[in-house]
Amino acid sequence: MTIQDRLRDLKITLPAAPGPVAAYVPAVRSGNLVFVAGQVPFADGELMVTGPVPSAVTATEARAAARQCALNGLAVVADQLDGDLDRVRRIVRLGVFVCCDPGFGGQPAVANGASEVLHEIFGEAGRHARSAVGSIGLPLGATVEVEMVVEVD
């Protein structure tokens, strides 16, 4: 089964690869690794959620936003690979940043939104190392930002 078949089965349509919003590129390939810049939860050109968890955004909403960030990152990878996600060998690492109020400790549960969708798509090759970190603020006021390292051939 191809990754495109898997996406269809999961009823996932990847968005267009988001462009940079500042002075950087969306991804850099070095050897067999693609380093994807931090992705915020853009859906249909707009941020899904803004503000901290849990005072402005629920953990459930933030988890859905983390999922969207991962899909945006995957769209960037697809762009780097001329659309051929079957060239992905492994999702190596995610860095997940969650804008949150002091005392909030649910960053790992929010980050699971990104981790779980990558596992659903790639199976064992979607399992990865990860950091889930709280932050007082993220670009554009986003609630979540996800960066990725992906091994490709």
SEKEKE-415010 format. One record per residue: residue number from 0; residue in one letter; x, y, z of N, C-alpha, C, O in turn; chain. Coordinates in steps of 0.05 Angstrom, whole numbers, plus 5000, padded with zeros to 4 digits. Each point is the difference from the previous one (the first is absolute). Layout:
N
NUM  A  X  Y  Z  X  Y  Z  X  Y  Z  X  Y  Z  A .
...
END
This chain:
153
0  M  5017  4976  5000  4983  5024  5000  5018  5025  5000  5019  5002  5016  A .
1  T  4975  5017  4967  5015  5025  4999  4991  5018  5022  4979  4997  5012  A .
2  I  5037  5023  4993  4992  5020  5020  4976  5016  4990  4982  5007  5017  A .
3  Q  5016  4998  4958  4976  5013  4989  4975  4983  5005  4979  5011  5007  A .
4  D  5023  4963  4990  4978  4982  5006  4993  5002  5029  4976  5001  5008  A .
5  R  5044  4999  5009  4996  5001  5029  4986  5026  5008  4981  5000  5016  A .
6  L  5028  5022  4972  4987  5026  5005  4970  4999  4992  4983  5010  5014  A .
7  R  5012  4978  4963  4972  4998  4990  4984  4983  5020  4977  5008  5007  A .
8  D  5034  4970  5002  4986  4982  5019  4994  5015  5026  4979  4996  5012  A .
9  L  5039  5021  4996  4996  5016  5025  4984  5025  4996  4994  5015  5019  A .
10  K  4998  4990  4955  4985  5024  4993  5015  5026  5007  4989  5019  5010  A .
11  I  5037  4980  4985  5018  5023  5005  5008  5011  4973  5010  4986  4982  A .
12  T  4985  5040  5015  5010  5015  4976  5021  5019  5010  4995  5017  5016  A .
13  L  5030  4980  4974  5021  5018  5009  4994  5028  4988  4992  5002  4977  A .
14  P  5014  5018  5039  4997  5027  4989  5023  5007  4981  5019  4984  4998  A .
15  A  4979  5038  4989  5023  5010  4985  5022  5006  5020  4994  5009  5023  A .
16  A  5031  4988  4969  5022  5005  5019  5000  5030  5007  5002  5017  4983  A .
17  P  4997  4989  5043  5000  5028  5009  5027  5012  4993  5021  4988  5002  A .
18  G  4978  5038  4991  5025  5014  4995  5010  5013  5026  4985  5000  5020  A .
19  P  5039  5010  4980  5011  5013  5024  4985  5026  5006  4990  5013  4981  A .
20  V  5010  4994  5044  4988  5026  5008  5021  5019  5010  4993  5022  5010  A .
21  A  5032  4971  4987  5023  5018  5008  5024  4992  4983  4997  4988  4978  A .
22  A  5027  5018  5031  5024  4996  4985  5012  4972  5004  5020  4997  5013  A .
23  Y  4967  4983  4975  5010  4972  5002  4988  4985  4977  4983  5010  4985  A .
24  V  5025  4965  5011  4988  4983  4980  4984  4978  5015  5006  4994  5023  A .
25  P  4973  4995  4964  4984  4980  5013  5014  4974  5008  4992  4987  5019  A .
26  A  5029  5006  4966  5014  4975  5006  5028  5002  4988  5005  5014  4980  A .
27  V  5013  4971  5032  5027  4997  4990  5006  4970  5000  4996  4986  5019  A .
28  R  5015  5004  4958  5008  4972  4998  5030  4999  5003  5015  5015  4987  A .
29  S  4994  4968  5031  5029  4995  5003  5003  4969  5000  4993  4986  5019  A .
30  G  5019  5004  4959  5002  4972  4997  4973  4987  4998  4984  5008  4983  A .
31  N  5011  4973  5034  4974  4986  5000  4980  5011  5021  4980  4988  5005  A .
32  L  5026  5035  5006  4983  5012  5020  4987  5026  4989  5014  5016  4988  A .
33  V  4960  4987  5017  4987  5025  4994  4992  5013  5026  4986  4988  5017  A .
34  F  5024  5036  4987  4994  5015  5025  4978  5020  4993  5004  5019  4984  A .
35  V  4972  4977  5027  4977  5017  4994  4998  5021  5021  4999  4995  5024  A .
36  A  5000  5030  4967  4997  5023  5018  4973  4997  5015  4982  4986  4992  A .
37  G  5017  5028  5031  4976  4999  5017  4975  5008  4984  5000  5020  4986  A .
38  Q  4980  4963  5017  4974  5004  4986  4979  5007  5021  4997  4987  5020  A .
39  V  4988  5035  4974  4978  5007  5018  4974  4989  4987  5001  4992  4977  A .
40  P  4977  5008  5038  4976  4986  4990  4983  5016  4980  4977  5007  5006  A .
41  F  5035  4999  4971  4985  5012  4979  4982  4979  4987  5008  4978  4994  A .
42  A  4967  5029  5002  4980  4984  4986  4984  5019  4982  4989  5019  5010  A .
43  D  5011  4976  4965  4986  5018  4981  5010  5029  5003  4984  5019  4998  A .
44  G  5042  4984  5006  5012  5027  5001  4997  5015  5025  5009  5023  5002  A .
45  E  4979  4965  5019  4996  5014  5025  5009  4982  5023  4999  4976  4999  A .
46  L  5010  5037  5023  5007  4985  5024  4975  4988  5012  4980  5013  5003  A .
47  M  5021  4961  5003  4978  4986  5013  4993  5012  5027  4977  5005  5007  A .
48  V  5044  4999  5009  4997  5010  5028  5024  5018  5006  5022  4997  4990  A .
49  T  4973  5021  5028  5021  5018  5011  4996  5002  5030  4979  4997  5011  A .
50  G  5043  5009  5002  5000  5005  5029  5008  4975  5015  5003  4979  4989  A .
51  P  4999  5025  5037  5010  4978  5017  4980  4979  5008  4976  5006  5001  A .
52  V  5034  4971  5005  4985  4978  5012  5003  5002  5030  5022  5004  5009  A .
53  P  4958  4993  5007  4972  4995  4995  4983  5025  5001  4975  4998  4996  A .
54  S  5036  5026  5009  4983  5023  5004  4986  5010  4975  4977  5010  5001  A .
55  A  5036  4987  4975  4987  5010  4975  4992  4977  4982  4982  5003  4983  A .
56  V  5032  4975  5020  4996  4977  4982  4999  4974  5017  5017  4997  5018  A .
57  T  4965  4985  4977  4999  4975  5015  5023  4982  4991  5011  5003  4978  A .
58  A  4996  4978  5039  5021  4981  4993  4991  4984  4976  5017  4992  4983  A .
59  T  4957  5002  5014  4990  4985  4978  5003  5016  4974  5008  4988  4979  A .
60  E  4986  5037  5022  5004  5017  4976  5030  5002  4993  5007  5000  4976  A .
61  A  5009  5003  5044  5029  5001  4995  5011  4975  4988  5017  5000  4982  A .
62  R  4972  4977  5027  5008  4974  4988  4993  4999  4971  5016  4990  4984  A .
63  A  4960  5019  5008  4992  5001  4972  5018  5018  4984  5007  4995  4977  A .
64  A  5001  5027  5036  5019  5019  4987  5027  4987  4995  5012  5005  4979  A .
65  A  4997  4980  5040  5026  4986  4997  4999  4980  4977  5019  4997  4985  A .
66  R  4958  4990  5012  4996  4982  4978  5002  5015  4973  5014  4991  4982  A .
67  Q  4974  5032  5017  5001  5017  4975  5029  5009  4995  5009  5000  4977  A .
68  C  5005  5007  5044  5028  5007  4997  5016  4978  4987  5016  5004  4982  A .
69  A  4980  4971  5027  5014  4977  4989  4993  4996  4971  5017  4994  4984  A .
70  L  4957  5009  5009  4992  4997  4972  5012  5022  4983  5008  4996  4977  A .
71  N  4994  5029  5034  5014  5021  4985  5029  4993  4996  5011  5005  4978  A .
72  G  5002  4985  5042  5028  4991  4998  5003  4978  4979  5019  5000  4985  A .
73  L  4963  4982  5015  5001  4978  4981  4996  5011  4971  5012  4989  4981  A .
74  A  4971  5031  5016  4997  5013  4974  5026  5013  4991  5007  4999  4976  A .
75  V  5008  5012  5042  5027  5012  4994  5018  4977  4991  5015  5003  4980  A .
76  V  4985  4975  5034  5017  4977  4992  4992  4990  4972  5017  4995  4983  A .
77  A  4957  5003  5012  4991  4991  4973  5010  5020  4979  5008  4991  4978  A .
78  D  4991  5034  5028  5010  5020  4981  5030  4996  4994  5009  5003  4978  A .
79  Q  5006  4990  5043  5029  4995  4997  5005  4975  4983  5021  4997  4987  A .
80  L  4960  4984  5013  5003  4974  4986  4984  4998  4975  4993  4978  4990  A .
81  D  5000  5045  4999  4984  5001  4975  4974  4983  5003  4991  4988  4981  A .
82  G  4998  5013  5043  4974  4987  5005  5001  4971  5007  4980  4988  5006  A .
83  D  5044  5000  4994  5003  4971  5004  5006  4993  5029  5023  4996  5008  A .
84  L  4956  5002  5009  5004  4994  5028  5008  4971  5005  5007  4993  5022  A .
85  D  4993  4990  4957  5010  4973  5004  5030  5000  5003  5012  4980  5008  A .
86  R  5001  5043  4988  5029  5002  5005  5006  5006  5029  5024  5000  5008  A .
87  V  4956  5004  5009  5004  5004  5028  5007  4973  5012  4985  4980  4998  A .
88  R  5038  5019  5016  5009  4975  5013  4991  5000  5029  4994  4979  5011  A .
89  R  5007  5044  5002  4994  5002  5029  4995  5029  5008  5014  5018  4990  A .
90  I  4967  4985  5027  4998  5026  5014  5019  4997  5024  4996  4984  5017  A .
91  V  5025  5033  4983  5022  4997  5020  4993  5014  5026  5003  4989  5021  A .
92  R  4989  5036  4977  4996  5016  5024  4979  5022  4995  4998  5011  4979  A .
93  L  4987  4995  5042  4983  5023  5001  5008  5018  5024  5007  4990  5021  A .
94  G  4991  5035  4974  5001  5020  5022  4973  5013  5001  4992  5012  4980  A .
95  V  4994  4986  5042  4973  5012  5002  5001  5021  5022  5008  4995  5023  A .
96  F  4983  5029  4969  4999  5023  5018  4971  5007  5005  4985  5004  4981  A .
97  V  5008  4999  5044  4972  5006  5007  5000  5026  5016  5012  5002  5022  A .
98  C  4974  5018  4968  4996  5024  5015  4980  4994  5022  4978  4991  4996  A .
99  C  5031  5014  5029  4983  4991  5022  5003  5019  5024  5019  5015  5003  A .
100  D  4961  4983  5014  5000  5015  5025  5020  4987  5020  5005  4976  4998  A .
101  P  5005  5040  5021  5017  4988  5021  4985  4978  5014  4976  5002  5006  A .
102  G  5038  4977  5000  4989  4978  5015  4987  4978  4982  4994  4979  5009  A .
103  F  5003  5027  4965  4989  4979  4982  5021  4980  4994  5023  5007  4993  A .
104  G  4971  4968  5011  5019  4978  4996  4992  4980  4979  5011  4978  4998  A .
105  G  4969  5029  4986  4989  4981  4980  5013  5002  4972  4987  4991  4981  A .
106  Q  5037  5019  5017  5012  5002  4974  5003  4973  4986  4995  4999  4976  A .
107  P  5012  4980  5038  5002  4974  4986  4973  4991  4988  5000  4988  4978  A .
108  A  4978  5017  5035  4974  4992  4990  4993  5016  4975  4988  4990  4981  A .
109  V  5019  5036  5019  4995  5017  4977  5017  4990  4977  4991  4997  4977  A .
110  A  5035  4997  5028  5018  4991  4980  4992  4973  4987  5006  4995  4977  A .
111  N  4978  4990  5038  4991  4974  4989  4983  5004  4975  4998  4982  4983  A .
112  G  4989  5041  5014  4985  5006  4976  5018  4997  4975  4991  4990  4979  A .
113  A  5034  5020  5023  5019  4998  4978  5011  4972  4997  5001  4988  4979  A .
114  S  5007  5001  5044  5013  4973  5000  4981  4979  4989  5008  4983  4984  A .
115  E  4968  5017  5026  4981  4979  4992  4993  5000  4970  4998  4979  4988  A .
116  V  4999  5045  5000  4993  5000  4972  5023  4990  4983  4996  4987  4980  A .
117  L  5029  5019  5028  5023  4990  4985  5003  4969  5003  5007  4987  4981  A .
118  H  4986  5003  5042  5000  4970  5003  4978  4988  4984  5004  4979  4988  A .
119  E  4972  5034  5011  4978  4989  4983  5008  4999  4971  4993  4981  4986  A .
120  I  5021  5039  5005  5008  5001  4971  5023  4981  4994  4998  4986  4980  A .
121  F  5023  5014  5036  5024  4986  4993  5004  4974  5016  5020  4986  4995  A .
122  G  4962  5007  5023  5004  4976  5015  5025  5003  5018  5005  5021  5011  A .
123  E  5010  4957  4992  5024  5001  5017  5020  5021  4991  5014  5011  5017  A .
124  A  4988  4995  4958  5018  5021  4990  4991  5028  5009  5015  5019  4997  A .
125  G  4961  4982  5013  4990  5026  5010  5006  5004  5030  4995  5022  5010  A .
126  R  5015  4958  5003  5008  5003  5029  5026  5016  5001  5018  4996  4983  A .
127  H  4985  5022  5036  5022  5019  5000  5007  5008  5028  4985  4996  5019  A .
128  A  5039  5016  4983  5007  5014  5025  4986  5026  5000  4992  5011  4979  A .
129  R  5003  5000  5045  4985  5025  5001  5006  5016  5026  5006  4988  5021  A .
130  S  4992  5038  4976  5000  5018  5023  4973  5015  4999  4991  5007  4978  A .
131  A  4997  4997  5045  4976  5016  5002  5005  5021  5022  5004  4993  5023  A .
132  V  4996  5032  4969  5009  5021  5017  4979  5022  5002  4986  5006  4981  A .
133  G  5011  5005  5043  4982  5023  5004  5014  5026  4993  5024  5003  5004  A .
134  S  4961  5016  4987  5011  5026  4992  4980  5022  5008  4976  4996  5002  A .
135  I  5035  5028  5003  4982  5022  5006  4989  5014  4975  4981  5015  5002  A .
136  G  5030  4979  4975  4991  5012  4975  5012  4986  4976  5022  4990  5002  A .
137  L  4963  5009  4976  5009  4988  4975  4995  5019  4977  4984  5019  5003  A .
138  P  5028  4977  4974  4996  5018  4977  4971  5003  4993  4984  4981  5000  A .
139  L  5009  5044  4994  4973  5008  4991  4979  4995  5022  4976  5001  4994  A .
140  G  5032  4993  5030  4981  4995  5022  4990  4971  4999  4981  4994  5015  A .
141  A  5031  4989  4969  4991  4972  4998  5001  4986  5026  5016  5006  5018  A .
142  T  4967  4975  4985  4999  4983  5025  5020  4978  4999  5011  4992  5021  A .
143  V  4995  4998  4955  5019  4977  4997  5018  5005  4976  4992  5012  4981  A .
144  E  5032  4978  5021  5019  5000  4978  5015  4973  5001  5008  4991  5021  A .
145  V  4995  4997  4955  5013  4974  4998  5022  5001  4979  4996  5009  4978  A .
146  E  5028  4982  5030  5022  4997  4981  5006  4970  4997  4995  4984  5018  A .
147  M  5017  5008  4959  5004  4972  4994  5027  4995  4988  5012  5017  4987  A .
148  V  4998  4959  5018  5023  4989  4986  4991  4974  4988  4990  4983  5014  A .
149  V  5014  5014  4959  4990  4977  4986  5022  4987  4984  5015  5015  4986  A .
150  E  4988  4959  5016  5020  4986  4983  4986  4992  4974  4978  4989  5000  A .
151  V  5036  5016  4978  4989  4994  4973  5022  4986  4984  5023  4999  5007  A .
152  D  4968  4990  4970  5020  4990  4982  5000  5016  4974  5015  4994  4982  A .
END
